[in-house]
C-alpha cells in the first residue's frame, strides 16, 4: 500500500522495506507520465499523439464513458506500436457506441467496469494489448448479433423515442461527418461545439414534424394516426436533425417547405448543416419520409458500427414504425419500401 511504503520511516529504514531513491524516482516518473498522458487524452488536438490516434480519441471523448479512460492511459504508456494503438482506439470506440445504444441496459452482457481490470492487467504485464483488443472486438460482435438485446433497446425507445437518447448528438455528428466526406469538401457546416453545449433544452436538435403541430398542413398529413403513433413518429431518429445554428421557436411549427427555406431568406434547412440540406431535398414530409430516413440512418449505423439489424424490415421494427407501412399501403420488396398493388391501382 502507498501509505505503508511512502513514509518517512521507510526512508531511514535499514531493512528490506527501505524506500530507495531509484524507487522514488520511478514512482515520480510514473506519475509524471500518467499526468501527461491524461492531459493528452483529454486534449488530443494539438498533442504529441499520432494524428489518427488523436482523431479517434476525440470521438471517444464525445461519447463520454469515463470507465475506459484508465485503460487508454495505460495503453498509451505501455504500447509503442502506433498501428496497434489505432486499432485499439477504433475497437474501443465501436464498443462504447454499443454501450450507449443500449443505454447501459442491465441486460447488456458487457460490464464497463472490466475496463479497469484490463488496465490493471496491462499495467502489470499480465495481458498484452492485442489480447485486450480481441476481447473488445468479441464484446462488440456479441452485441451486434444479439437480436434479444436489440428488441430490449427497441422497447426502451417506445417511450420518448430517440429525442432523449444519450447518444443522439454523437450519432448525429458522426452522420454529419459522413455526409461531409461524401460531399468531398473540407468545410464543417456543423461543429461538435454547436450541438454539445446544449444538453438540457435541445435547441440544436430539430423535430422536422413538430412536437406541437398547429398548422393545418401538419395536422392534415398525420390525422389518420393515433396520438401515440404521432408521438412515435415525432421522436423517431428519422424525424430529428441537428441544426447548424439554433432557430427561434416560431421556426419549429412552420410548414415543411418554409422550414426548407427559399431565396428570400437565409434561414432554413437548405442553408444549414449537411444533414439539414439532405432533408431539404424532400418535396414534403410525411410519415413515409420519416420511415425512409429512419432506415437511411440505421443503415449508416450498421455500416459505421457493424450492428446487424437483419434487413430493412427489422430496422422498421427496431424504431417501432411498422404501423406506417400498414396505414400507407406499403410493402417491402427486395429491401425497398414500395406501394402495394392495390395502392398503385
N, C-alpha and C positions, 0 to 999 in steps of 0.2 A: 504494500500500500504506500502511496506517496507520503502520507503523514508519518509513516514509520521510517521511511528511507531518507527523506529530505528534512533532516533535523540538525540542529547544532551539535547534538551528541554524536551523530554519525560522522561529522567532520573530524572529530577528535578521537574517535574510537580506534583502538589498535587491533580490533578483532576483524573477522571476515566481512562484517556488515559495514565497514567503514566506507563512507562516500568519498570516492576519489575525484580528482579534478577532471580526468578524461570522461568519467561517467556524467559528471555535472555538465561538461561541455556538450556531450552527445545529447543530453536531455534538453538543454537550452537551444541547441541547433535544431532539434526536432520540433520544438515549439515554434521557432522562427520559421521553419519550413512550412509548418501547418498553418500559421497565420498568413504567410504569403500565398499559399495555395487557396486558402479560404477566401482571401480577397479576390484572387483571380477567378474563382468560381462565381463569386457574387458580381464581379465586374469583368466579364470575359472580353468585352470590346476594348481594344487598345491594350490588352495584356500581352504577356510574352508567350501565351499559349499558341499552338498551331491554329491557324485561321479556321480550319474545318472543325476542330475541337471547340473553339470559341463559339462558332455558329450554332452548333448543337447544344452547347451549354446554355446559350441564350434561350433556346426553346425550352429546355428543362426548367430554367428559372421561371418562365412564364407559366408552366404547369403548376409549380409551387407545391411540391410534395417534399417536405423537409427531411423525411427519414432517409432519403437517398444521398444526402449531401456528405456525410462522413465517408461513405463508400467511394464517392467521386474524389474526395480529397486524398484518401489513401491510394487510390489508383493513380492519381497524378504524381504522387510522391514515389511510388514503387516501380511504375512501369515506364520504360524508356522508348518502347516501340510505339511510335505515333500512329501507325495504321491500326494497331490493336486497340489503342485508346479511342480512336474514332469509331471503330466497330463497337466498342463497349458503350460509348455515349449514345450512339444511334440505337442500339438494342435497348438501352435503359429508357430512352425517350418513348419508344414504342410500348414498353410495358407500363410506363407511367400513364400513358394515354388510356390504356385498357383499364387502369385503376380508376381514373377519373370518369371514364364512361360508365363504369359500374357504380359510381357514386359511393365507393368504398363499401359496397353492399356486404352484409355479413355472409352472404353465400359465395363470395368470390373465394377461390381456393388458395389465393396467394395473400400472405400477410406481409405488408410493407416493413414490419419490424425486422424481417430477416435481412434487410439491407445492413443493419448494424452488425449482425452476426458475420455477414460476408466481409464487412470492413475489418472486423477483428481478425478473421481468418487470413485475410490478405496481408494485414499488417504483421502478423506473426509467421508469415510464410507457410501457413498450413493449407492454403489454397491459392492456386495461380489465377490470374485474371482471365485467361481463356476458359477456365473451368467455370468461373462465375458468369461469363458471357453465355455459356451453354445453358446454365440454369435459368438465366434471364430469358433467353430465347425459348426455352421449353415452357416457361410460365406464360409467356405471351402467346405461344402457339396453342397451349391448352385453352386459354381464354378465347382465342379466335375461333375455335371449333366447338365451343361449349354452347350448344343451342339452348340448353336449360338456363344458362346464365343470361343469354340474350333475351329469353322470354321474361326473366325476372326484371331485367333492365327496362324492357318494353312496358311492363306493368307499372314500373315506377314513374314512367313518363306520361301515364294516363291522367294523372292529377297534376296539372300545371305545365305539362309539356316540357319543351327544352328551354323555355324562357329563363327559368331559374337554375338551369344546369350549370354546375361549377365550371365545366369545361367549354362552355359555349363560346366565350371570347377567344380562347386558344384555337378551337376548331375553326371558327370563322376567319381568324387571322391567317391560319395555315392555308385555308381555301383561297383567301385573297392573294397569298403569295403564289399559289398555283396558277391563278388567272394572270397574275403579273408576268410570270415566267412564260406562259403561253403567248402573251402579247408581245414578247421579245423587246420589252422596254426595261429600263433601269430605274425609272422614277416611281417612287412609292406614292400611291394615292391614299393610302391608309397607313398610319404609323401605329405601332403597338401602343404607344403612349396615349394615342387618341381614344382608344377603347378600354384600356386597362385602368385608367384613373377614375372610372365612373362606375364602381361596382354596385352601388346601392340603388340609384334611381334609373339605371339602364337607359339613359338618354342617347347612348351611342348605338343601341340596338333598336331597329325599327320593325314594327309589325306592318307588313305590307297591307294585308287585310286587317283593318284597325281593331284595336281592343274594344273600342266603344263606337261601333259604326252607326252613324246617324244619317248619313247621306242616303238618299233613295237608291243610288246606284249600287251601294254595298248591300243594303237591306234586300233589294230585289234579287241580287245574284245568289244570296245564301238563305233565302226564306224557306226553301224546301228542306233545310237541315234543322235538326233539333238544337236546342240551346247547348247541350253537351257536345254535340258534333261540331257546332260552330266554334266552341271553345278549343276543341282538339285541333281544328284546322288553324286557328289563330296562333296557337302556341307551338305548333309543329315546327321543326327546324327549317322546313322549306318555305315558311312564311316569314322568316326572320332574316334581316340583312344588316350588316354593320355599316354605320354611316361615317363618312369621312369627316363630317362636322355635324354637331347637333343641330337639328331643325327645331323650330319653335312648335309649340303644341298644336297650333292650327294646321300644321302640315299633316299631322297624323290621320285626320279624318277626311282629307281631300280625296276626290275620285282618283282612280289609279293613274289615268293619263295626266292629271295635274301633278301627281307625285313624280311622274317621269320627268316632267319639265318641258319647256319649249323655248323657242328663240327669244321670247320676250322676258325670260327670267333665267338667272343662273342658279336658281335653287331647284334641285330635282335630282332624281337618280341618275339621269344621263350625264350629269356634271360631277358625279361623286366617285366613290371607290370603284375598283374593277367589278366587285360583286354587285354594286348598285347598277352599273352600266349593263351588266348581264341581265339583270331583272328588267331593265328599261327596254330590252329588245322584245318583250312581250307586248302584244296589242291589247290584252285585257288580263285581268287577274281573278280567275275563278278557282273553285276547288280543284279543278283539273290541273291548272298551272301549279297549284300548291303541291299536289301529289307528285307531279313530274319533277319539281325542284327538290322535293324530299329525296326522290330516287337519285337525282344527279349528285346531291351532297353525300348520300350514303355510298354511292359508287366511288366517290373521292375518298371517303373514309376507308372503304375496303381496299383501295389501291394504296393509300398512304400508310395505313397501319396494319394491313393484312387481315382485317377482320372479315371472316367469311359469313355473309348473311344468307347465302344459299339462293340467290336469284332475286329478280325484281319483285316477285310475289311476296317473298319473305321480307323484303325491305319495306313494302307497304304494310305488311302485318306488324313489323317492328315499330313503325310510327303510328300504328293503330288507326289507319285511314282506309281500311278495306271497304268501309261503308260508302266511300265516294264512288268506287267502281260500280257498285250496285245502283246507286241513285242516278248516276250519269250515264248508265247503259254502256259501260266499258268492260273490256276483257283483256287478258294478257295473251298475246300471241308472239311466240319467239322472243320472250322477254321484253316485248314492247306493248305499251298501252294503246289499245285501239277500240273504236266503236264496235258494238255488236252488229250483226247483220240487220237486226230489227231497227237499230238506231240509224244505220246508214239509209235504210229504206224510208 
